[in-house]
Structure formats: C-alpha cells, structure tokens
Amino acid sequence: MSSKPEAPARSLRREPSQRRAVERVETILDAARALIAEKGSDALRMAEVAERAGVSIGSLYQYFPDKAAIVRVLAERFNAEGLRCMDEEFKGVGDLTGLREAFARLIGIYYGIFLAEPVIRDVWSATQADKALREMELGNSRVNGALLAETMARVRPAADPAALEASAFLVMQLGEATMRIAVSVDRAEGDALVATYLRMALGEIAPPDDLGA
C-alpha cells in the first residue's frame, strides 16, 4: 500500500504558467462560483462567466472548453481540500480510539461545510449528471479510501489489508451518498442520517470489540 495516495489530476484545457494567466483562471473560477451561488450550476452559461470575470469568451475557452470543465475544477479543489483535512487528521492516529475520534471529527467538519456552502452542494449535485464527473467522484472516493485504509492498517495490523481497503472504499463512497441525502432533506432528518452513518462507519473501520484488544 502506498504511503500517500495520489490526488486526481486537474482538468484545465491549458495550464496557466505565468502569474497573469493564473490570476485570470482564478478570476474565472470566482465568477463561476458566484454565478452558481446565484443561479445554480444548471443555469451556468459560459458567456455569463466570461462577462462576470471580465474576460473575452475566447480567453475563457482557452482554459475551460465547456461548463463541465469549470465544475470539474471546482469539484477537484473541494476534493483536494477534503483530502488535506483527512491527511491532517489521520497522520497522528496511533490507536483505534484515536481513529474513531479523528473520523468523527472529519464527518462533522464535512457535514458542516456542506451545510454552510451552497456552491459545494450544487457542484456536487452537478457531478451526478455527467458521466466523466461521476467517474471523478468515484476516483476521489478511492483516493480517500486508500488514505483511510492506510490508517486502519496502522492501528489494526492483524487485519487483512484487502478487506480493509474494501471497507474503507465503501465507507467513503457511502459517506458521499449520505451527505448528498442529508443536505437535501430538512436539518433534523439530515442530522439523524449523518449520525446513523457515523455509527455504522465507526463500527466498520474501528470495531468497538477491538478497542480492548
């Protein structure tokens, strides 16, 4: 098992190399986020993004071939931040209790972000309507699952590595689905669903029976 999972590659048509180009891409993404917050990703139009960003439509297409490319880069950034948080929480885990506490904190942070950031929720929903974006989400679950499996193996050295990898991948994929449902229903039901998921996930990744071992 590798010591560090690789993050998904970015999907810009043209990677900016000069500072001015980098700033232009950031301006475009900021404009897209603002428009998504106002109207949703379904209503996002390339011409509107260019106008809001103050760039020509030709300049926009130099970096983003279509709306899906913008959504993908935004999603990749959210995913990268999630992976960073996981890495930060898991790197100090040394036992099952620590793993349970770290995972519970991560779920709380993740849920809080989705409740507070409508743009993230909308971008996440948009990934479900595009095959390539769905595959990206699946790949993100595999990356996150690899990091979780690595941490599980560290505190459960006697466990079968293949079984840990399968459990970790499924836990992360079901976590994505749980968050999607939780932010789509009323808050009380959403809180209950997340709490149920957390209880089930903790039972799988750090079984209570193993705590006294």
PLY file of the C-alpha trace (Angstrom):
ply
format ascii 1.0
element vertex 213
property float x
property float y
property float z
element edge 212
property int vertex1
property int vertex2
end_header
0.00 0.00 0.00
1.47 3.37 -0.93
2.31 5.83 1.83
0.48 8.66 0.10
-2.40 8.37 -2.36
-2.19 10.49 -5.46
-4.72 13.29 -5.88
-6.73 13.42 -9.10
-5.21 15.46 -11.92
-6.74 18.80 -12.77
-8.78 19.24 -15.92
-7.91 22.63 -17.34
-7.58 22.67 -21.12
-4.49 24.84 -20.72
-2.48 25.02 -17.52
-1.57 28.65 -16.72
2.17 29.16 -16.30
2.51 32.92 -15.94
1.21 34.88 -12.99
-1.21 36.85 -15.11
-2.70 33.67 -16.55
-3.01 32.11 -13.09
-4.82 35.20 -11.86
-7.14 35.06 -14.88
-8.09 31.46 -14.13
-8.78 32.35 -10.51
-10.95 35.26 -11.62
-12.90 32.95 -13.93
-13.43 30.41 -11.16
-14.51 33.12 -8.71
-17.03 34.36 -11.27
-18.33 30.84 -11.84
-18.73 30.26 -8.12
-20.65 33.49 -7.74
-22.98 32.60 -10.60
-23.52 29.09 -9.26
-24.37 30.55 -5.86
-26.91 32.86 -7.51
-28.47 30.57 -10.11
-27.17 27.04 -9.69
-24.86 25.09 -11.97
-27.68 24.04 -14.32
-28.19 27.68 -15.29
-24.48 28.42 -15.65
-23.63 29.82 -19.08
-20.14 30.31 -20.47
-20.98 33.76 -21.83
-22.15 34.86 -18.39
-18.99 33.53 -16.78
-16.86 35.47 -19.24
-18.86 38.64 -18.68
-18.73 38.33 -14.88
-15.00 37.60 -14.98
-14.32 40.48 -17.34
-12.61 38.30 -19.96
-13.39 37.56 -23.57
-15.25 34.37 -24.41
-12.19 33.29 -26.40
-9.97 33.75 -23.36
-12.40 31.71 -21.27
-12.35 28.84 -23.77
-8.54 28.84 -23.71
-8.74 27.38 -20.24
-12.18 25.79 -19.97
-13.64 24.01 -23.02
-17.13 23.88 -21.51
-19.19 24.28 -18.36
-18.39 20.76 -17.20
-14.69 21.65 -17.13
-15.38 24.54 -14.75
-17.49 22.33 -12.50
-14.81 19.64 -12.57
-12.03 22.00 -11.48
-14.20 23.38 -8.68
-15.02 19.84 -7.57
-11.36 18.85 -7.71
-10.48 21.77 -5.47
-13.13 20.83 -2.94
-11.92 17.22 -3.09
-8.29 18.28 -2.61
-9.24 20.28 0.46
-11.11 17.28 1.84
-8.07 15.06 1.27
-5.87 17.63 3.01
-8.18 17.59 6.05
-8.13 13.78 6.11
-4.36 13.68 5.91
-4.08 16.22 8.73
-6.47 14.30 11.00
-5.14 10.81 10.29
-1.39 11.44 10.42
-1.36 11.49 14.23
-3.64 8.49 14.73
-1.96 5.73 16.73
-4.78 3.56 18.03
-8.42 2.64 17.43
-9.74 5.26 19.82
-7.77 7.93 18.00
-9.08 6.69 14.66
-12.69 6.82 15.86
-12.22 10.34 17.19
-10.46 11.58 14.05
-13.07 10.09 11.72
-15.92 11.56 13.79
-14.29 15.00 13.61
-13.88 14.70 9.85
-17.52 13.81 9.30
-18.58 16.75 11.45
-16.35 19.13 9.51
-17.50 17.75 6.16
-21.17 17.98 7.03
-20.73 21.49 8.38
-19.06 22.64 5.18
-21.85 21.27 3.01
-24.49 22.89 5.19
-22.71 26.25 5.01
-21.60 26.26 1.36
-24.42 26.04 -1.21
-21.89 26.22 -4.04
-20.27 22.98 -2.89
-23.66 21.28 -2.68
-24.56 22.44 -6.17
-21.23 21.41 -7.67
-21.60 18.02 -6.01
-25.07 17.60 -7.47
-23.77 18.60 -10.90
-21.26 15.76 -10.83
-24.14 13.28 -10.84
-25.43 14.47 -14.21
-22.17 13.95 -16.10
-20.52 10.55 -16.61
-16.98 11.91 -16.52
-17.71 13.84 -13.34
-19.27 10.77 -11.73
-16.11 8.85 -12.54
-14.10 11.64 -10.96
-16.17 11.36 -7.79
-15.61 7.61 -7.73
-11.88 8.18 -8.14
-11.95 10.66 -5.27
-13.61 8.05 -3.06
-10.83 5.62 -3.96
-8.15 8.16 -3.05
-9.83 8.96 0.26
-10.46 5.28 0.89
-6.78 4.49 0.33
-5.80 7.02 2.97
-8.39 5.68 5.39
-7.30 2.07 4.72
-3.70 3.01 5.35
-4.66 4.48 8.73
-6.82 1.45 9.58
-3.93 -0.87 8.78
-1.67 1.11 11.10
-3.96 0.58 14.10
-5.28 -2.87 13.07
-2.07 -4.61 11.88
-3.58 -8.10 12.16
-6.46 -7.30 9.78
-6.48 -8.44 6.15
-5.23 -5.50 4.03
-7.58 -6.32 1.14
-10.56 -6.37 3.49
-9.52 -3.03 4.99
-9.21 -1.47 1.53
-12.66 -2.70 0.52
-14.21 -1.46 3.77
-12.51 1.92 3.58
-13.54 2.50 -0.03
-17.15 1.60 0.73
-17.21 3.76 3.86
-16.01 6.78 1.88
-18.39 6.18 -1.04
-21.36 5.75 1.31
-20.26 8.90 3.11
-20.59 10.84 -0.14
-24.08 9.44 -0.67
-25.08 10.17 2.93
-24.03 13.81 2.68
-25.90 14.19 -0.58
-29.10 12.95 1.04
-28.55 14.79 4.32
-28.31 18.23 2.71
-31.41 17.51 0.60
-33.82 16.95 3.50
-34.75 19.08 6.50
-32.00 19.71 9.04
-33.32 17.41 11.78
-33.57 14.45 9.43
-30.21 15.28 7.89
-28.55 15.36 11.31
-30.09 11.99 12.16
-28.92 10.45 8.88
-25.36 11.66 9.39
-25.35 10.36 12.96
-26.58 6.97 11.75
-23.95 6.84 9.02
-21.23 7.74 11.52
-22.29 4.98 13.89
-22.30 2.42 11.07
-18.97 3.62 9.66
-17.22 3.59 13.02
-18.43 0.04 13.60
-16.73 -0.98 10.37
-13.45 0.94 10.48
-12.79 0.69 14.24
-14.95 -2.09 15.74
-15.81 -1.47 19.41
-14.90 -5.08 20.22
-11.32 -4.38 19.17
-10.87 -1.39 21.47
-9.90 -3.52 24.42
-7.64 -5.78 22.43
0 1
1 2
2 3
3 4
4 5
5 6
6 7
7 8
8 9
9 10
10 11
11 12
12 13
13 14
14 15
15 16
16 17
17 18
18 19
19 20
20 21
21 22
22 23
23 24
24 25
25 26
26 27
27 28
28 29
29 30
30 31
31 32
32 33
33 34
34 35
35 36
36 37
37 38
38 39
39 40
40 41
41 42
42 43
43 44
44 45
45 46
46 47
47 48
48 49
49 50
50 51
51 52
52 53
53 54
54 55
55 56
56 57
57 58
58 59
59 60
60 61
61 62
62 63
63 64
64 65
65 66
66 67
67 68
68 69
69 70
70 71
71 72
72 73
73 74
74 75
75 76
76 77
77 78
78 79
79 80
80 81
81 82
82 83
83 84
84 85
85 86
86 87
87 88
88 89
89 90
90 91
91 92
92 93
93 94
94 95
95 96
96 97
97 98
98 99
99 100
100 101
101 102
102 103
103 104
104 105
105 106
106 107
107 108
108 109
109 110
110 111
111 112
112 113
113 114
114 115
115 116
116 117
117 118
118 119
119 120
120 121
121 122
122 123
123 124
124 125
125 126
126 127
127 128
128 129
129 130
130 131
131 132
132 133
133 134
134 135
135 136
136 137
137 138
138 139
139 140
140 141
141 142
142 143
143 144
144 145
145 146
146 147
147 148
148 149
149 150
150 151
151 152
152 153
153 154
154 155
155 156
156 157
157 158
158 159
159 160
160 161
161 162
162 163
163 164
164 165
165 166
166 167
167 168
168 169
169 170
170 171
171 172
172 173
173 174
174 175
175 176
176 177
177 178
178 179
179 180
180 181
181 182
182 183
183 184
184 185
185 186
186 187
187 188
188 189
189 190
190 191
191 192
192 193
193 194
194 195
195 196
196 197
197 198
198 199
199 200
200 201
201 202
202 203
203 204
204 205
205 206
206 207
207 208
208 209
209 210
210 211
211 212
